[in-house]
Amino acid sequence: MTRDRHDTVLTLDYASIEQARRVTRAIEPEIGDIDDDRSSVSFSRHGGRLEIHIVASDSVALRASVNTWLSLVDVAERAGNVA
């Protein structure tokens, strides 16, 4: 990463701890496969809140990473009837 990093936190609140846990488990395996030299991601979960921390080397990589992770969350929510 360059020193001019771009970052964001996606905060997702669920009605229950189990829903947040289910979504986290569904997307967690992707963390190593999607990270590259331009962006990286980490998760934290506190109760029913899931936070996805994205760091990127430029705004284009940040946008792409945000879109990717939001798409993965959407699929996980629909597959687990969480949304």
C-alpha positions as CSV (number, residue, x, y, z in Angstrom):
1,M,0.0,0.0,0.0
2,T,1.1,3.5,-0.6
3,R,1.1,6.1,2.1
4,D,-1.8,7.8,0.5
5,R,-4.2,5.1,1.6
6,H,-8.0,5.2,1.3
7,D,-10.2,3.4,3.7
8,T,-13.8,2.9,4.8
9,V,-15.8,0.9,7.3
10,L,-19.1,-0.7,6.2
11,T,-21.3,-1.1,9.3
12,L,-24.1,-3.6,9.1
13,D,-26.6,-4.0,11.9
14,Y,-28.6,-7.2,12.1
15,A,-31.7,-8.0,14.3
16,S,-29.8,-10.8,16.0
17,I,-26.3,-12.0,16.9
18,E,-27.0,-15.2,14.9
19,Q,-27.8,-13.3,11.7
20,A,-24.6,-11.3,12.0
21,R,-22.7,-14.5,12.7
22,R,-24.3,-16.3,9.7
23,V,-23.3,-13.5,7.3
24,T,-19.8,-13.3,8.7
25,R,-19.3,-17.0,8.3
26,A,-20.5,-16.9,4.8
27,I,-18.2,-14.1,3.6
28,E,-15.2,-14.8,5.7
29,P,-13.6,-17.5,3.4
30,E,-13.4,-14.8,0.7
31,I,-11.0,-12.6,2.7
32,G,-7.8,-14.2,1.5
33,D,-9.0,-14.8,-2.1
34,I,-10.0,-11.2,-2.8
35,D,-7.3,-9.2,-1.0
36,D,-4.5,-8.1,-3.4
37,D,-1.7,-5.6,-3.5
38,R,-4.2,-2.7,-4.0
39,S,-6.7,-3.5,-1.3
40,S,-7.2,-5.5,1.9
41,V,-10.1,-6.1,4.2
42,S,-10.7,-7.2,7.8
43,F,-13.9,-7.9,9.8
44,S,-15.0,-7.3,13.3
45,R,-18.3,-8.4,14.8
46,H,-19.8,-7.1,18.0
47,G,-23.2,-8.6,18.8
48,G,-25.5,-8.0,15.9
49,R,-23.1,-5.5,14.3
50,L,-20.7,-6.6,11.5
51,E,-18.0,-4.1,10.5
52,I,-16.0,-4.6,7.3
53,H,-12.8,-2.5,7.2
54,I,-11.5,-1.8,3.8
55,V,-8.1,-0.2,3.0
56,A,-7.0,0.5,-0.5
57,S,-4.1,2.2,-2.3
58,D,-6.3,4.4,-4.5
59,S,-10.0,5.4,-4.8
60,V,-10.6,3.1,-7.8
61,A,-9.5,0.1,-5.8
62,L,-11.6,1.3,-2.8
63,R,-14.7,1.6,-4.9
64,A,-14.1,-1.9,-6.5
65,S,-13.6,-3.4,-3.1
66,V,-16.6,-1.8,-1.6
67,N,-18.8,-3.0,-4.5
68,T,-17.4,-6.6,-4.2
69,W,-17.9,-6.9,-0.5
70,L,-21.4,-5.4,-0.6
71,S,-22.3,-7.9,-3.3
72,L,-21.0,-10.7,-1.2
73,V,-23.0,-9.6,1.8
74,D,-26.1,-9.3,-0.3
75,V,-25.7,-12.9,-1.5
76,A,-25.0,-14.1,2.0
77,E,-28.1,-12.3,3.3
78,R,-30.4,-13.6,0.6
79,A,-29.0,-17.2,0.9
80,G,-29.5,-17.2,4.7
81,N,-32.8,-15.3,4.6
82,V,-31.2,-12.6,6.8
83,A,-32.2,-9.4,4.9
